[in-house]
């Protein structure tokens, strides 16, 4: 499921540090404001380090990926997980259950589904698959990376910040204006203390390795082509755009209410 990124109209305040790098299969922009420029610069580096850590552990094919190890594991084998991976899989299971199994990040090339994975929390988090699975968390992993980067900025004492990765972004502190696509064209939207995600079935450029989400074992009318969702966190916003596109309208509306999100388009 491809993404079409919203357009930022961003006027940085004095002392804002901005950096742009390639990560997560897309372009990642980080901006931060802090009492001292050196503090903001260090915070931005910490944010990119957080993004790299998520990319390493949640990429489906990276050598150090938890998802790769879980896919390669034998049925019933306990696979140690980074706590961030555990959080993403736990959230994915919550949403999968709430959507009646429609939200499903397990690829159809194997029989196993998200419900076949047992998660065990503790000093060392673990996962046990009761059926062969092939996981690709796609956009929700990207959203989680943004959330981790925002946490890094806040922990470093930044008063405001922004992280934008393709179709997902999140801001805190100073409001940011985004140009959001609607039926009548681009419209300005002011964001503050919120995340925004978009998914577009008709987007021309699909990020490498982004294989989408699948509905198996049922017929689902997929009439929606585009969704934009605002939520408190980027992982949640991204996941709910998939639900808007895949779920019946009444169910997607209920999911938006349950997770404190709003559909914008």
PEJO-V276112 format. One line per field, one symbol per residue. ss: DSSP state (@ for helix, = for strand, . for the rest). A space follows every 50 residues. Layout:
BEGIN
ss: ???
END
This chain:
BEGIN
ss: ......===......========..========...@@@@@@@@@@@@@@ @@@@@@@@.......@@@@@@@.....====.@@@@@@@@@@@@@@@@.. .....=.......@@@====....=====.....=..@@@@@@@@@@@@@ @@@@@....======..=====...=======..=======..======= .........................======..@@@@@@@@@@@@@..@@ @@@@@@@@...==..
END
